């Protein structure tokens, strides 16, 4: 199946799998207005930390492209928007810019050929019978160094006519860039920018015809070398070509790589297209009456998750979840929340990522780590922490994926690591009376939560006096899961051990119910911690994992409505919304969940697919040009605020769990869930949003779960919902049935 083709927003990233936080800071490859891509290798104000800024060799270096005709000019972001430039190809491997107007159609497709090479091919067609003149102006903007090192004292650019390319360098040391094409340009030019200059208005009527220049960084911040490729298109004709931007450590290496990509481009592009087609052969896609923003945002979510999965490097011997691409790190909670979703598209990779998360962890508690083995979360007490079993619900996720796939080999490999994880928590995170706690708020996953800072503690302080009800509940579920896993694996002697452990934890969890609510307890007084006017979604975890008593669920039923009516903070974050929706489903609050998910997707996907960038708040400090200081659509951001405020906006850009809305839509609106049986089995019990009109039709096509593959369409009816399912089997089974609320189909 080909990657979906929509009119995506013309903003995005190309995957640079070589980039890491410590061992190899290569930078990210991000779109550049109006029609370009570039290497962003310096601190970026829309990310966590400065993981793309090494102390040596940091910069911005962009391949910029504009289109100029007698009737139109596309030379900056505003003109691109006015001309309705879109991106019909938008994956981690390939991204295009596409435009039609004034009898012309134009498309340029970018790829990252290897870590050091951005390349593109273009096609421009004259749809008229009369000839038209066209200029493509291409440039390499290079410089804007953040941290100057010994020797980085200036920039030099020169055009090498016999090679038909520019070569750009930083004095004495730094990356060398070559920019060129298959053909020689008609003219060249060179421009220098001072600190504070705006390179967005970079297309003039004429170039200055320079082919060499050099300036000290005391005078300038960066340089831009230009090449004009002008040609006349006869009526009903077209023109194709390529542009390249290569970086290397020295000029000889750079020329060698430049020659190589000119020979290899078509092979590289074909390989990347094949990778995309393979991925989408199993990936579910929205169809029917979903809005364009939903259809496009859904695809951008899959691509965000694809890019978040990084190749083996350093201590990680399998593909691993980096959480976000700028400062990659492996975190237990984020890995499982991401893979819960990614397994609906690429279950084999998701299983490998989860296995590696445990196998390659420096310690059994899976501490948050970087690829070089360094720790990323050390509390004030000195503990090298990982996230608790609450954050991302790792055992819940593993159990779900196992019963989708029934992969005994995977489960057998995981089992000893899961056992070691539980044992570590029993030995290191229980008090003298056996109650679970988190070392600090970071370890809980809820950084700085009132649950852990109510007594004047800082977010990293040791808070082992807080007996955490959600950890008790999730550990009860984990032990229940281990008993189930042991049965699946034929480990009969382990089953009673885990069952007895689970029974004790379930009892403890139920005892932590006080005045109609599950509570943490203060070990110093053995009293429940009651925080005035503070309600936390994580206190619903006993319901989420199925250890709450029916009476306790009944008493807490009104809390679901409370969170729906007061969604700020708790239901703006994917890490909270996922356990909330699972709890609501178990508490039979399905209709409000579907409405919540529709409202979330409406606002999130509208932002992800927007044609506008978001300006940064004043707290974000940076020295590179203002015209590049923005957050952009085209990928999932960290969280889903009701209204982005001027400080947080939507959190970090390109963040894995921000792309996990498909999990909740699949499991709640479409109601597709795995059943815990000894053979692959699923149930389908949809709940459509109340705003969907009778007769409309909302589909999910190419859906795969275990041995099942089908397209499903939901049509709201006055007396329920009509479910139409077409199975991809040799018999091509077709099912059409009206389900009343609460009814389900089982396969």
N, C-alpha and C positions, 0 to 999 in steps of 0.2 A: 504494500500500500504506500502510495506517495505521501510525503509530508503535506499537510493541509495547506491550501493556497487561499488566503484571504487578503484583503487590503489592510495589512497590519500597520501599526504605527511605525514610522521610519526612525526608530530609536532601538538600540539593543547592544548586545555583547557578542563577541566571538570567543569560543572557548580556547583558553591558553592553558592546557593541562600541565605545562612545565612550571607554572608559578606556584611557589610555596611561601610559607610565612618566614622560615629561617634558612633552610638549606639552599634555596635558589629563588631569590626574589626577581622574578622576570617581568612582573607588571601585568595589568589587565588590558584587554583589547576592547575598546568601547567606541561606539559610533561618534562621529564628529560632523557637525552641520557644515554645509547642507547635505552633502552626498558622499561623506568620507568615513574613514575609520582610522584609529590611531593607537599607539602605545601610551598608556597612562602609567607612568612609573615614578610616582611621587605620592606624598600624602594626599588623600582625597577626602573631602569634607562630608561625604555621604556614606562613609564606611565606619566600621569599628577599627580602631588602632591605625597605625601607619604601615601596614604590612606590605604596601606597594612602594615604600620609599627606603631603599638602602642608603647608608651613609655615603656610599660612593656610587657614582653613575646613576643619578636620578634626574628625571626630565619628563617633558611631554614631547612626543614626536608623532605628527599626524600626516596621513595621506589625505589631502583635501581635494575635492573635485567640485567644479561648478559647470553649469551648462549655459551657454550664451548663444542666442539667435537674434535675428532682426526683430523678432516680436516678443521675446521673453528672455528673462534672466533669472536663473536660480543660483544665487550666490551666498545666501545666508538662510538662517532658520525661518525667518519671517516669510521670505519669498517661497521657500519650499512648502510651507503651510498654505500660503495663498494659492499655490499651483497644485495643491492636493497631491503632493508627492507621498507615496505609500511604500510599503514593503511587502511584496507578494511572496517572497521567500524569507522565512524568519525562524531559523533554527540556531542551535549552538554552533553548527558547522558552517552555515551559509546565511548571508543576509543580503537582500537586494534593496535598491531604491528604484521605484518605478513611477513613470510620469507619462501622461498623454495630453497633448494640446497643440493647437495651431497646426494641425496636420502632421505632427511628429509624435512618435512614441519612443521612449527612452527607457532602458533598463541597464543597471550596473549591479553585478553580483560580487560580493566580497567573500573571501575566505582567508583563514590563517593557514598557510601552506605548511609551516612548521613554526617553532617557537619564535623565529626571527623574521618571518616573511609574511607581510600582508599583501595580498594580490587581488586583483579584480578583473573581470571581463565585462565589456559593455557592448550593447547593440543599440543603434539608433536608426529608426526607420522613417523615411519620408512617405507619408500616406497620400500626398498630393501628386498631381501630374507635373506640376512645375518644380523646378529645382529650388533648393533651400540651402542657405549657408549656416554652418554650425561651428561653434568653437567649444572645445572642452578644455577648460583651464585646470591644470593639475599642479599641486604644490606639496612640498614637505615643510611643515612648520616645525621647527626644532629648537629646543632650549627650555627656558623657564625653569632653571635648576632651582631646587628648593634648598638643598644642603651643598654648599660649595666645598670641594675637597682640594687638597694640594694639587695645583696644576690646572684646575678647571677655571681658567681665567678668561676664556673667550670662545667665540664660535667662528668657523670659517666654512664658506660654501663655494663650490666651483662647478661649472658645467664642463663635462668631458665629452666633446663633440663626437669623437670616434666611437664612444660607448653609448651615445644617445641618452645620457643620464647625468643627473646631478649627484655629487658626493658631498655630504655635509658632516662636519666633525666639530667636536669640542677640543680646544687647545690642550695639548699634552696628554689628555686622557679622557676616556669616555667612549660611548658607543659610536660607531661609524654608520651612517645611513646612506643608502643609495636609492634614488628615486628615478624611475625611467619607464619606458614603454617599448613596444616592438618597433616603433617608427621614430624618426627624429621629429622634434617639435618645429613648428613654424618660427617661433620666437621664444626667448627666455627672459627672465627678469629676477630680481632679488630685492628683498625688503627686510629691514631690521626693525625690531620693535623694542621700545623702551618699557620699563616697568609702568604698568597702568594703561598702556596702549590697548586699543580694542581691535583685534585682528578679524572681527566678524565682517567688517566692510572691507574686503580684501580684493574685490574685482574692480579694476579701473578700466577705462577705455583702452589704454595702451600700457604695455609693460615698459619698464625703463631700459630694457635691452642689456642689463648687466649679466655677466656670466661668471663673475668672481667677486667675492667680498669677504672681509673679515673685520670683527669688532671685539673689543674687550667687554667682559660682562660688567665692568664698571660703567660702561656707556649704554649697553643694551641688555635686554632680557632674553632675546631669541631672534632667530632669522627664519625667513621663509623664501624658498627657492621655487620659482614658477616655470611652468612650461605650457605653451599654448599649442594645441593640436586643432588646426582649422581645416575644414574641408567643405566642399560643395556636394550636396546629395542630389543626384538627378531625380526626376520624378519617379515615384514608386521604386525607390532603391533603398539600400541599407548599408550601414558601415559597422564593422565590429573591430574590437581590439582589446588590448590588455594594458593595465598599469600595475607597477610593482613598487613596494617599499620594503627594502631589505636592511636589517641591522646586523652588525657583527662587531667583533672586537678590534679588527684592523681592516685596512683598505683591501689587502689581498684576499682575505677571507670573504669580504663583502662582495667583491667582483665575482668571485667563484660562485657564491650563492645566487647572485643576480643572474648569472648565465644559466644556472641550473633550473631556477624556477621558470624561466622562459621556455625551457624544454619540457618541464614536468607539469605545467599548470593543468592541462586537460586531464591527465591521469589523476592528479590530486583531487580535482573537482569531482570527477566521476566516483572516486572512492568515498568522498564525503556525502555525495548524494545517495550512494548505496547504503551508507550507515544510517542516514535519515530514514530511508525507506524500510530498512530492517526494524528500526525502532517503532515506526508507526504501523508495522504489521500486527502489533499486539496492543496498540494504544487506543483507548476509547475516546471517541470524538462526539461532541454534541451535534445534534441535527434537529431539523424541524423549526419550531417557532422561537427558539432561544434567540435573544438579541445578538447583533453582530459583536457587541462588546463581550458578551458571555462566550461566544464561539471562539473569538480571537484570544481573549484572556485565558481561557481554558488551555489552549495550545501553548501560550506563553508560560503558563504554570508548569507544564511538562518540561519545557525547555529549561526553565530555571532549575528544576530538580535534576535534569540531565547534567547540567553544567556543575551543579553542586557536588555530584559524585566525581571524585578525583581518582586518577590512576595510582597504582602502588608507588610508594616513595618512602625513603627513610625507614622508620620502624614499621610502616604499614605495608604488609605484604599482599593485600587484596585491594580492590577498589574500596574507597572509603568516603564517608560523607563529611564534607568540609564545613557544613553549616552555612557559610557564605564564602565567596570566592576571593575576597581581598586579603584577609588574614586567616587562611584556612586552619581549622583545628577540628579535632575529633571529640565530640561530646555525646555521651550515651543518650540523653534525652532527645536532643535534636536529631540524631541519627535515626532513632526509631520513629519519631513523628514523621520525618521525611520519607522513610522507607515504607511506612504504613500506606502512604499514598503511592509511592513509586512502584510498589509491587503490583498495582493495578495496570501498570504499563510494561514493566520489565521485571517480572518476579525473580528471574535467575540472578540478575545483578543485585536486586534488593536483598536477597538471601545471602549473597556473598558479602555484601557490605555489613550486614548484621553479624555474620559469623566473624569477620575480620575485626569488627569493633571490639568483641570480647577476646579473640585469640591474640591480637597484637597489643592489647592494653598492657601498660607497664606493671599494673597491679590488678588483683581480682575485682576491686571496686570500680574499675574502668575510669580512672581519673581523666579529667579533661587534659588533652595533650596536643602538642604540635608534632609535625612529622620528624623532627630531630630527637624526639623523646623528652623534650622539656615540658614541664607542667604549665598549665594555663589557669589553674584555679587553686591557689594556695591560700587558705584561710588565715585569719589573724593568729590562730593558735598553732599554725605551722602544718596543719593537715593538708596533704595533697588530695584534693577532693575531686570526685566525679559527681554528676547529678544523681539524685536519689531515684529509687525505683518508681517514684511518683511522676517524675518529669518525663514526658513523652511516652509513659506507660509501656516500657520495653517488654514486660512479660505479656501484657495484653496484646501488643503488636505481634510478638512472636507466635502467640497462640492463634491469632487471627490468620496470619500468613501460613502457618502450618496446616490449618484446616481448610484453607483454600487450595493448597498444593499437595498435601499429604506426602511431603518429601521426608521420608524416614532417614535418609542418609544425612541430610542437613540437620535434622533434629538430633541425630546421634552425635554429630560433631559438636553441636552447641551444648548438649546436656551437661558435660562436666564443667564448662565455664559458667553456666547458669547456677549450678550447685555451688561453685566456689564463690560466686557473687553473693548469694544468699548467706552462705557461711560467714563471709567477711562482714556483712552487715550485722549478723547476729553477734559476732565477736567484738565488733568495734563501734557499733551504733545502738547498743541497748544499755540501759542503766542497770543498777544493782537489782532492781525488781523485774528486769526483763522487758521494759517498755522501749519501743523504738524512738529515736530522735534523729535530727540532722545536726551535723556539726555547726553549721551556720546557714544563713539564708541563701547564700550562693548554692550550697549543696542541695538545698530543697528545690532549687530551680526558680524560686520566687525571690529574686534579688531585692533585698530591702523591704520585704513584706512586713506589715505590722505584726503578723503572727510571730515574728522573731525579733522585732525591734521595739516592741511595746514597753520594754523595761529599760529603755535607754541604751540598748546595744546598737552598735554599728552593724552594717550588713555583713561584714566578714567576721564578726565576733563569734566566739564559741557560745552556743545557746543549747547546750545539752540538757538543760532543765525543761525544755519544751517537748513534751511527749506528743508526737505528731499523729493525729488520727488518720490522715491520708496515707502515711507510710505503713501504719498498722494494717489498714484495709488492703493496700496494694501488696504488701507482703503476704497477707492471707491468701490473696488471689494468686500470687506467685507460687506459693506452696501447693495450692490446689492444682495449679497448672503443672507443676513438677510431678504430682501424682498422676495426672493425665498423661504427661509425656512418658513417665516410667511405664505406664500400661501400654502405650503405643509401641514402646521399644522392647517390651517383654522383660522389663526389670522388676519382676514381681516382688523382690525383697525390699525395694525402695518405696513401693506404694504405701504401705501402712505408716512408714516413717513420715512421709510428706503429708499424708492425711491427718495424722495426729498433730503435726506442727500447724497445719492450716486450721484445724478445729480450735486450737488454743488462740490463734491470732484472730479468728472470727469472733470468738467470745470476747476478747479484749476490745476489739473494734466496737462491738455492740454496746459495751459498757461505757463507751465514751460519748454516749448520746445524752444530752442534757438540755432540758427545756425546749424540746422540739428541734434540736439541731445537733449535728456532730461537732464536737469541740476538741481542741487540743487541751492537754492538762499540764499544769505547772507541777513538776516533780518535787519542788521545794515545799509545797503545801498540799499536794495531791488534790488540788481543786481545779475545776474547769476554768479555762481562760476565756472570759467573756469580754469581748472588745465592743464598746458601745458603737452602735450604728455602723458596724463593719461586718460584711458578709462576703465570704470567700468561696468561689466556685470549687476550689479544691476540697472543701468540706462535703461536696457531693460524691467524692470518690468511693465511699462505701456503696453507694447506689450504682455508680459506673461499673464497678467490678463485681457486683452481685453478692455482696456479703451483708447488706442491710436487711433488717427484718421488714416484712410487709407493713407492719404498723409504723415503723420508722419512716419508711418511704411515704406512707400516707400523711404523716405529720409534716413532712418536708415538701409535700407536693406544691404548696403555694410558693415555695422559694423559686421554682422555675419561672413562674410569672414575674416574680420580683426581678430576677436577672434580665428577663426579656424587656421589662419596662425600665430597667436601669443598667443598660449594657455597657456604659462607659467603663473603660479599663478592662473589666473581666471578660466581656465578650468581644472586645476589640483585638484580642490576641489569639492566634491559632492554638497556642499551647493550652489555653483555657477553653476555647470554644469546642475543641475536639472532645475532651472528657465530659463537658456539659451536654453535648448532643447525645453521647452514648448513655449518659445517665437519664436524660429526658426520654430517650427511646425505651429504656427499661421501666421508667415510671409512667409510660403510656402518655407522654406529653408530645406526641408526634407532630400535630398540626402546627404548634407554635415553633417547633424546630424547623420545619420546612419554610415557614414565613421568615424566620431568622436567617436561614441560609440564603434565601432569595434576596433579602435586603442586603446582606453582606456582599454577595456576588455583584449586585447592581452597583454598589458604590466602589468596590475594589476593582472590578473589571473595567468600570468606566475610567478609573485612574490609570490602570495598566495599559489601556488601549488609547489613551488620549493622544492628541497631536501636539499637546503643549507640555513644556517642561515646568518644573516647580522651582522657583528661585529659593536659594538657601537663606536661612535665618542669619542674622548678623553675628551670632555666636560662632559660626563656622568661619574660621580664619584660614586664609590661603593667599598665596602671592601670585597665583597664575591668573590669567586674564579673566575679567568679570564675565565675558561672553561664554566662558566654559564653566561658570560656577552655578550649577543647577543639578537637581535630581531629575531623572528622566523616566518616562514610561518604557514599556517594552519588555519588562520582567517583573517578577514579584518582589515587593518590598517586605520589610520585616514584620509589620503588623497592619491592622485594618481599622484605623481610627474612624470614628463617626465623622469628625471634621478635623483634618490635619491642622495642628496648631503651628505657630510660626517657629517653634523651637524644634519639636520632634519631627515635623512633617509626617512621614510614614516610617520612621526609623531608618535603618540601614538599607541601602539599595542592594538588589539581587541576593535575596535571603531565602534559604531553602524552605523553612516552614511557612513562609508567606505564600507558598505555592501549593498548600495542602488542602485547599477548599474542595477539590474533587473527591477526596476521601469522604467528606461529610455529605456531599451531594449524592454520591453513589449509594451510601449506606442508609440515607434517610429519605430523600425525595424519591429516588428510584427504589429504595428499600431492598437493595441486593445485599444479602449477608450469607456468609458461610455457615453451615451447620456443623456442630461438633459430633460427627458420626464417624464410624470406622471406614467409611468410603466417601468419596467426594459427593457432597450434597449442598444445595443452596436453597434459600427461600427468597421470594420476591414479594414484598409487602409495601408498595409505594404509598407515600403521603404527599399529595400535591399542594403547593401553596394556595392559600385562599384567594389570591388575586388572579390566578389563572382562570381564563374564561372557558366556559363550556364550548367544546368543539375545537379548541386549540390542540396542538399536538407537539409534544416535546420529546425528543429522541436522544438516545445514547447508542451509538453504533460501534461496531468492531469491539465489543466488550468481551474480554476473556477472563475466566476465573476457573482455575484448575482445568478440567477437561471440557468445560462449557464455553462455547463461543456463540454470541448472538447479538442481534440488534433489538433494542427495546424502545417502544414508543408509548407515552402516556397521554391519554385524552380525557380531560375532566368531563364528567357527566353529572346530571342532577342527582343521581342516586349512587355516585361513587366515581371510580376512574376506570376507563377502558384500557386494558393492558394488551398491547400487541407485541408478540415476540416472534422473531424469525431466527431459528437456530441455524448455524453454519455447519450442518451435517450433510452426509450424502443424501439423506431423505429430505433435507430442507424443511424440517418441521415448522409449521406455522401455528401459533396459538393466539387466540383473541378471546378475551374474557373480561367482563365487568366485575371489578372487585369492590365490595362495600368496605367502609372504614374498618380496619382491623383484620380483614381477610387477607390471605396470603396464598401464593402458589409455591409448591415445593417440588424440587427436581433432584 
